[in-house]
């Protein structure tokens, strides 16, 4: 695009290209606004594109056209799949914090021996949530609309499983972390070209794996109840991720 826009002979081509990009970005901005995922960076580029198109013959406009189009590809990538995954991961970490909060509340009555472990896990998830929040801020993205759904569902799950004691608490951690780890590893492959996204995801993998393995050591014979609970929680986790990617 730079080679085309450097020449005034191709100015009309640049304007036509910018027009298409302008309406595409406007559509993305409207979608983001409607679904609660506004993007300040998108708003800035819409404004820049409109200003350039309003004065197509000025030198300032030609520079605006070049500056806007040269950054559009990067912008679209940042607010596309990578941005959506960062939002869902941030909401998911908030859900994990809520699960542990509910379990900690109940474990005071049903599984006091697990309290130190649960408190440590919760602290890790709070750090992970902050990691993805910083990435959202860097990209100019709002948090996902599923954020509070994850909080409410997570706390209810924590209370419910905590009510059944240590065995159910550990099974929950294993089921959730098994699903989350699979998604995180897949995300690093999908976003291989987005260094910042991969760095954020990779930074939490060891902690998530440690949570899984530590909890798995408490469950040697899950039994029918354990298998049913594990399947239900894995399915619920998959559903929340699926929904978050589409809200």
N, C-alpha and C positions, 0 to 999 in steps of 0.2 A: 504493500500500500504506500510505503514511503516513496518508492521510486516513481509511482504514478503521480503523487501529490507534489513532488518537488518541481514539476514542470507546469508552467501556467497554461501551456497548450492543452493540458489534460485537466484543466480546472473544472470543466463541465462534468467530466467523468467523476471527479471527486465530489462535486455537489450532489450528483445522482446517488453515488454510494452513500454519502452522509445522510441523504434523505431517507434511504432505506434503513440505515442504522438508527436514525432518529425515531422512526415509527416503531421499530423493533424494541428499542429501549423504553419508549413510552408504554408499549404494551407490557413489558416486564415490570415497569414501575406501577402501573395500574393493578397488575396481578398481585404484586407485593403489598400494595396498600390495602386491597380488598381482603387479603388473607392474613393481615397483621404482620407482615414481614418487610416493613419499609426499609429502604436503603438510601442513606444520605448521599452516597457516592453516585448512585443512579440519578438522583435528582440533579446533582451538579452537572453531570454529563448531558442530561436532557437540556438544561439551561444553556450550556455551551454550544450544543449542536444547533439549538433554535437561534441563538444570536448569530452564529455563522451563516445560517441559511437566510436570515433576514437581511444580511448585507453581503451578498455573494461576490461583489466586485471589489471590496475593499481589501487592502493589504492585511489589515488586522483579521478580517474574516478568513483570508487564505491561511493565515497562521493558525486560527482557531480550528479550521477544518482539518489541518494536518495534525494538530495536537489532539483533537478529539478522536479522529479515526485511528491514530497510532496506538491509543490506549484502550480502544473498545474491545479488542480481542481479549486482553488481560482482564478487563472489567467483567466481561461476560463470564469468563471462567471463574473469577472470584465470587461471583454472585450466583453461579449455576450449581452444578453438582457439589463442588467443594464447599460452597457456602451453606447449602442445604444440609450436608453431612455434619458440618460444624455445629449448626443449630440443633440438629437432632441429638448429637452427642452431648451437647451442653444440657439439653432437657433431660436426656437419659441419666446423666450424672446427678442432676437434681433429684430425679426419681430414686436413684440409688441411695442418696443421702437420706431421703424420706423413708425408704425401707428400713435402713439401719436405725433411724430415729424411732420408728414404731417398734422395732424389735428390742431396742435398748429399754424402752419403756416397759415392755412386757417381760423382758428377761430379768428384771429386778424381782419378779415374782416366780418365774418358771425356769430360769436358766442362769442363775447368778454367776456360775463358773465361766460363762461366755462373755460376760460384760467387758473385760479388758480387751478381748479380741474384737468385739463389735465396735467399741469406741475407737480402736485403732483403724478399723476398716472405714468407719464413718469419716474420720479425719482425712484418710487418703482420698475418699470420694469428694470431699469438699475441695481438696487441692485440685483434683481433676476437673471439677466444675469451674474453678477459677481459671484453669488453663484454657478451656474452651471459651470462657467468657472473654478473656483477653483476645483470643483469636476473632471472636465476633466483633469486638470493638475495633480491632485493627482493620477489619474488612468493612466497617460501617454498617453492620447488620444488627437487626433487632433479634431478640431471642425468639425461639419457635413458639407457635401458638399452642403446642402440646406441653409447654413447660409446666403449667399448673395441673394439667391432667396427669402428668407423670408424678407430680408431688402428691396429689390426692390418692391416686392409685397405689403409689409406692407406700405411703403411710398406712393405707388400709391393708395392704399385703403384709407389711411389717407387723402390724397389730395382730392380724389373723394367724400368721405363722408363728409369731412369738407366743401366742396363746397355747400352742401345742408343745412348746418346750424346745430343748436344745436340738433334738433330732430334726425337727421341722425347720428350725432356723438355719441349720447347716445345709440341709437339702436345698433350701431357697437360694442360699449363696452360690452353691454349686450350679444349680439350674440357670440362674441369671448370668453368672460369669461365663459359663460355657457358651451361651448364646452370644453374649457381648463380645467375647474374645474372637469368635468366628467372624462376626461382623467387622470388628476392628482390623483384623488381619486382611480381610477382603478390601476394606477401605484403603489400606496402604497400597494395595495393588492398583485400585481404580484411580487413585490420586497421585500416582508415582511422580507426575510432573509438577505437582504443587508441593514444594519443599516445606513450606510453613505448615500446611495441613498434615503432611506425613510426620513432621517433627512433633506436632501436638499429639497426634494419635500414638506415635511410638513412645512418647514420654510416659504414658500411663499403662502400657502393656505389662510391664513387669509387676506392677502393683496388682493389676487385675488377675494375673496368673497366680500370684501369691495368695490372693483371697480365695481363688478356686481351690488351689491345692491344700491350703490350710483347712478349709471347710470340708474338703473331701476326706481328709484324714479322720474326721469324726463319724463318717458314715460308711461302715464296712458292709452292712447288710440292709439295704433300703427297704426290701419287702414290697408288698403290693401297695400299701399306703404311700411309701416313698416314691415308687415308680409313677403312681397316679399324680402325686403332688408335683414331682419333677416335670412330668409332661405338661401339666396344666400351667406351671410357671413359665416353662420354656415357650409354650404357645402364646401366653399373654405377653411375654417380652418381645417376641417376634411381631405380634400384632401392634404393640405400641410403636416399635421402630417403623413398621410399614405405614402406620397412620401418620406418624411424625413427618415422614418423607413426602406426604401428600397434602398436609394441611397448609 
